[in-house]
Structure formats: C-alpha cells, structure tokens
C-alpha cells in the first residue's frame, strides 16, 4: 500500500517504507471542532525501536 500511495504522490508517503515521523499530524486532532473517531497506526509501528520517546509522549 505504501508503494502505491508513494506512486500516487500522496502526502506522507514520499519515503515509501522508510521510517517517517510526521510531527505536523500530531496536532490535527486538537484542531477539530467536531468529535471524530480516528483509526491510528494502520500502516505504522508506534513502538518501533527508532521512534523517540518524545514523539510517543
């Protein structure tokens, strides 16, 4: 799926399967005015060894 999204030029998938930390996406839920359900980490591993604890916090 990441290869397909990269080929389509979808924002956030420029690195394909390489580790990417998208800090700007962390604040998106706070900016919502309406309650929303989020599906989180569908194509990621939040606890990957290269993810800094500061990002998880």
Buried (B, 14 or more C-beta within 10 A) or exposed (E): EBEEBBEEEEEEBEEEEEEEEEEEEEEEEEEEEEEEEEEEEEEEEEEEEEBEEEEEE
